[in-house]
Amino acid sequence: MTAYDQLIAFQRETEALEQVAGRLGWDQETMMPEGATPQRAEEHAAMASVLHQRRIDPRIGEWLDKAEPGDEVARANLRHIRRRYERTAKVPARLASELARTTSLAHRVWAEARGKDDVAAFLPMLDKVLQLRREEAACLATGGDLYDALLDDYEPGGSGAEIAAMFDALRPRLVALRAAILDRPAPRALQGSYAEDGQLRISRDLALAFGYDLDKGRIDKAVHPFSSGSGLDVRITTRTNPQDPFNCFYSTIHEVGHAAYEQHIDAAYLLTPLGQGVSMGVHESQSRIYENQLGRSRAFTGWLFDRMVKEFGDFGIPDPDAFYATVNRVGNGYIRTEADEVQYNLHIMLRFDLERALIAGDLVVADLEAAWNDRFAADFGFAVDKPSNGVLQDVHWSEGLFGYFPTYSLGNVYSGCLHAALRRDLPDLDADLARGDTARATGWLAEHLQRHGGLYEPKEVITRAIGGAPSEAPLLDYLEAKFGAIYNL
Amino acid sequence: MTAYDQLIAFQRETEALEQVAGRLGWDQETMMPEGATPQRAEEHAAMASVLHQRRIDPRIGEWLDKAEPGDEVARANLRHIRRRYERTAKVPARLASELARTTSLAHRVWAEARGKDDVAAFLPMLDKVLQLRREEAACLATGGDLYDALLDDYEPGGSGAEIAAMFDALRPRLVALRAAILDRPAPRALQGSYAEDGQLRISRDLALAFGYDLDKGRIDKAVHPFSSGSGLDVRITTRTNPQDPFNCFYSTIHEVGHAAYEQHIDAAYLLTPLGQGVSMGVHESQSRIYENQLGRSRAFTGWLFDRMVKEFGDFGIPDPDAFYATVNRVGNGYIRTEADEVQYNLHIMLRFDLERALIAGDLVVADLEAAWNDRFAADFGFAVDKPSNGVLQDVHWSEGLFGYFPTYSLGNVYSGCLHAALRRDLPDLDADLARGDTARATGWLAEHLQRHGGLYEPKEVITRAIGGAPSEAPLLDYLEAKFGAIYNL
C-alpha cells in the first residue's frame, strides 16, 4: 500500500467511527430512554476520546508527508485531511478537553437558565466558554483574525470581513422590504387544530416529493428537527404542533434538503473526507432552497393546498392563492427559528455583530443582554419581553459555536444564487412543482452541486454550479419580487 | 492514581465502547434502513477494530502486574480483566481476524442456504468455521480439552464432562415424561387470529408486570426477540404472529428476564466487568424462570387469561384451567425455539453431542446432516422433513458459536434450582402471581442473584442463591409434577 492508500484506509475507519458517534446523538434525541442519560454521557466521552486519539495520531503526519498528490480526488482528500490534522495539532490537548467539558456543562446551564428566564445564571458559564474559545482561536489564528479562525471551522475559506460585506449588501434592502410589508394588511393566519397523524402523513409525502430516499434513511419525531449522518444512513427528524402544521411540513422539507445533499454525494466518496457536505453554508443553501424557493413557491404550495384539503377537509383558507399568502405570511416575532424569509437574515446580522464583538473583546458578556435588546429594538421596532425571547433563545453560544450563525445567511444567499441558475436552466419548472414533482429541480441540484460532496471548496462549488461568482443580488431580487407580489407593494 | 485505578478507568472506557457497539446491533435489527447495510458493515468493523486494539493494549498487562488485589470487588474485577486479557493474548491476531471475517460471511451463506433448504451450499463454509474454531480452541486450551476451552467463553468454569453428566441425569426422566404426555390427549390449541396492537398492549403489560424498567429500556419489534445492553440502557425486542400470541407474550417475558438481570445489577458496578450478567447459563436461568416457572405457572396464567379476555373477548378457551393447559401444551415439533419445557432440553442434548463430536474430530461436517437426522428420529420418533427444520434451523454454528448450546440447558437446570429455593422462601407466592404481581418473586431473584452481576463465578452465584450445590433434580421434579397434573399422568 502507498502512503496515500494507508492514510485513506485509516481515514475510512475514522469516518465510520464518526458515523457511529453521530448516530449515538440521533439515538439520544429519538430513542434513548430517559434514565440512560448518565451512561450515555460516558459512551459519548469514550467515543470522543477514541476519535481524538485517532485525529492526533502521528502516523497521519507521516503519511501526509509521503503521500503523492495524485488526481483531483486525491488532492481534495489530502487537503481535507491536512487541514483537520493541522487544526488539531494547533490546539493543546488540555484546552481541547477543557472546552469539551465546559461546553457540555454550559449547555445544561443554558437550558436551565432559559427555562427560568434567568440571564444572570448563564453569564458566568458563557464567559468561560467565550474565553476558552478566544484562547482556542488564538492558537488557530497564529496572528491572524480570531473570528476568521473560528468561522473557518464551519465555512472553510470564509472571513468575517466578507460576511460583514454580505450583510452590508443585504441590510438596506431587507429593512426596506420588511417595513413596506408590515405597512400592509397581513394575510390571514392558519386557524384551528390539525391532527398529528395527518401532519405526519403529509410530512412523509413531502419528504418523498423532495426525493428523500427512505431506503437509506428514516423519519422520526424529536424535540428539534435535524438531519444526522452521511452516506447510506442519513436520518431526519421532524416535530408536530397541533396549531402549526407548517412547522412540521417546512421542518421536514428543510431537513430533507440537508439529507438529500448527503444522499446525493458520489458513492465513490463514501466514508472519505469528500463523502459529506463541504460546509455549513453550502449545507444550509440546500435546506433553504428546498424549504423556501421550492417549498414555499406559489407552484408547490398549490399542490400542498390540495394535499391539506385531502387530509383535513376545508381548513378555512379558500383557495391556493390565499394559501400561498398564508404560507408566506410576514409578522413580528422574537424567535429566529420561526422567522420568515424576509426577516430571518436580520436575526442573523444581530447575532453576527454581537459575537464578532465578543470574540474581538469589544463587548463583554456582562453587557451582552443590553446590547442584544438595544439592537433588537432598533432592528425590529419593538422590545424584547423576556430573555428566552432574546439573548437566551439560541443554543449555539452555550456550545461554543461562535462563528456558526453567519453560515445560515450565507446559505440563504447561496440558495438565492442557485435558484436563479436553476430557473434559468429550467424555465418551465413551475409546471412540475404544481404537480408536486421536484425531480428536475432536485436533480439539477444533485448534478450541479450535491454530488461533489467535499471535492471543491465551498465558494468554488457554488461558483461552478451557478457559472459565476455568488452575490447577494439574486436573493434580494427574488425576495422583493415574491413578497412584492404577495403584498401588492 | 494506582495501577488498579488506571486499569479500571481504562476498562470503563472499553465497556462504554462495548455498549455503543452493542447498540449498533440493536439499531440494525430495529431501526436501520435496509440500504445502510454495506456502510453498517464498515461501522461494525471499525468498532471491532477499536475494541480489539484496546483488549490487546500492553498497558493492561502492566497494570495487572502492578495492581494490588484489594477487596472482594477489586479481586473480581481483576479476575475478569485478567481472564479476558490472557484469552485475547493466546489467539494470534491473524486467526482472530480470519474468524471474524469467516463467521460474518458464513452467517450470510447459512441464511441463504436455510432459505433454499440447501445443506450442501452451507457445509463448506461450516467446515471452514469449524476448523478455525478448532484452531482457536487449541490456542486457548494449551493442551487441555478443546470443547472445554470453547465452552469457557460462555460459561466460565464449565466443562464438557460436567455438561454430559447433566444431560445423563436429565435424559431418562425427560424421555419418559415426554412419552407419557404424548400418550395422552392433547389440550386444545389456540384458534383464531389476534390483532397485533392487542398483542403488543398485553406484551407491554407483561413487561411491566415482571418489573422491566422502561425508564432505562424500551420495547421494539424485531424479527428475533432479544435483549441488548447493560446498565442504564437495556433494550428488548419482541415479535408478533397473528395466530400465535403466546409467541409474543412469552418472548417478551423471556427477554424481560434477561433485561431485568442486567437492570438489577448493583449500580456501583456500572461499566465495569461486574456490571453485566456473569455467564450465558446464569443469564438463561433468569429468562427461563421468568418465562416458565413464573410466567407459565397456573397462578400467573390465570391473570393472563383475564387479560386476554379483556383484550380479545371470548377467544374459545372456556376457563383459566383450560387456558393453563393450552399455554403448556406439549406437541411434536422440529424447532428448538418453539419447543415446550418438556422437550426443549432434548433438542439441546442433540446439538451438544453433535458439536462436541465435531470439535473432537469424531464427526466430520460431511456426515453432520445424517447424524442430525438419525439422532432426531431416535429422540423424537419422527423424521426431519427438510434441512430448515433440521440441521439448518439454528444460526449458532454459522457464527462459530460451538459450546454455546449447552448453556441453554444449564440455564434451565439453574432455573429449576432457583425456583425451588424461591418457593421454599415464599410459600404463598401463588396468591401474588394470580394477581399478576411478580414483585416478591423478581425481588427475591434480584436480591439473591441478579444484583451481584459478575462478582461471583457462575456456579458460585447459583450456590449462594439457593444455599447449596445445584442439581438437575429440582427441574425434573417440577416438570413431572406440573405436567403430571396437567396431563393426569
Chai-1 contact restraints between the chains, C-beta under 6 A:
chainA,res_idxA,chainB,res_idxB,connection_type,confidence,min_distance_angstrom,max_distance_angstrom,comment,restraint_id
A,E13,B,A46,contact,1.0,0.0,6.0,A-B,restraint_1
A,A16,B,E42,contact,1.0,0.0,6.0,A-B,restraint_2
A,A16,B,E43,contact,1.0,0.0,6.0,A-B,restraint_3
A,A16,B,A46,contact,1.0,0.0,6.0,A-B,restraint_4
A,L17,B,A46,contact,1.0,0.0,6.0,A-B,restraint_5
A,Q19,B,E43,contact,1.0,0.0,6.0,A-B,restraint_6
A,V20,B,E43,contact,1.0,0.0,6.0,A-B,restraint_7
A,P33,B,D215,contact,1.0,0.0,6.0,A-B,restraint_8
A,P33,B,K216,contact,1.0,0.0,6.0,A-B,restraint_9
A,P33,B,G217,contact,1.0,0.0,6.0,A-B,restraint_10
A,P33,B,R218,contact,1.0,0.0,6.0,A-B,restraint_11
A,E34,B,D215,contact,1.0,0.0,6.0,A-B,restraint_12
A,G35,B,D215,contact,1.0,0.0,6.0,A-B,restraint_13
A,G35,B,K216,contact,1.0,0.0,6.0,A-B,restraint_14
A,G35,B,L232,contact,1.0,0.0,6.0,A-B,restraint_15
A,A36,B,K216,contact,1.0,0.0,6.0,A-B,restraint_16
A,A36,B,L232,contact,1.0,0.0,6.0,A-B,restraint_17
A,A36,B,D233,contact,1.0,0.0,6.0,A-B,restraint_18
A,Q39,B,G231,contact,1.0,0.0,6.0,A-B,restraint_19
A,Q39,B,L232,contact,1.0,0.0,6.0,A-B,restraint_20
A,Q39,B,D233,contact,1.0,0.0,6.0,A-B,restraint_21
A,E42,B,A16,contact,1.0,0.0,6.0,A-B,restraint_22
A,E43,B,A16,contact,1.0,0.0,6.0,A-B,restraint_23
A,E43,B,Q19,contact,1.0,0.0,6.0,A-B,restraint_24
A,E43,B,V20,contact,1.0,0.0,6.0,A-B,restraint_25
A,A46,B,E13,contact,1.0,0.0,6.0,A-B,restraint_26
A,A46,B,A16,contact,1.0,0.0,6.0,A-B,restraint_27
A,A46,B,L17,contact,1.0,0.0,6.0,A-B,restraint_28
A,V50,B,V50,contact,1.0,0.0,6.0,A-B,restraint_29
A,D215,B,P33,contact,1.0,0.0,6.0,A-B,restraint_30
A,D215,B,E34,contact,1.0,0.0,6.0,A-B,restraint_31
A,D215,B,G35,contact,1.0,0.0,6.0,A-B,restraint_32
A,K216,B,P33,contact,1.0,0.0,6.0,A-B,restraint_33
A,K216,B,G35,contact,1.0,0.0,6.0,A-B,restraint_34
A,K216,B,A36,contact,1.0,0.0,6.0,A-B,restraint_35
A,G217,B,P33,contact,1.0,0.0,6.0,A-B,restraint_36
A,R218,B,P33,contact,1.0,0.0,6.0,A-B,restraint_37
A,G231,B,Q39,contact,1.0,0.0,6.0,A-B,restraint_38
A,L232,B,G35,contact,1.0,0.0,6.0,A-B,restraint_39
A,L232,B,A36,contact,1.0,0.0,6.0,A-B,restraint_40
A,L232,B,Q39,contact,1.0,0.0,6.0,A-B,restraint_41
A,D233,B,A36,contact,1.0,0.0,6.0,A-B,restraint_42
A,D233,B,Q39,contact,1.0,0.0,6.0,A-B,restraint_43
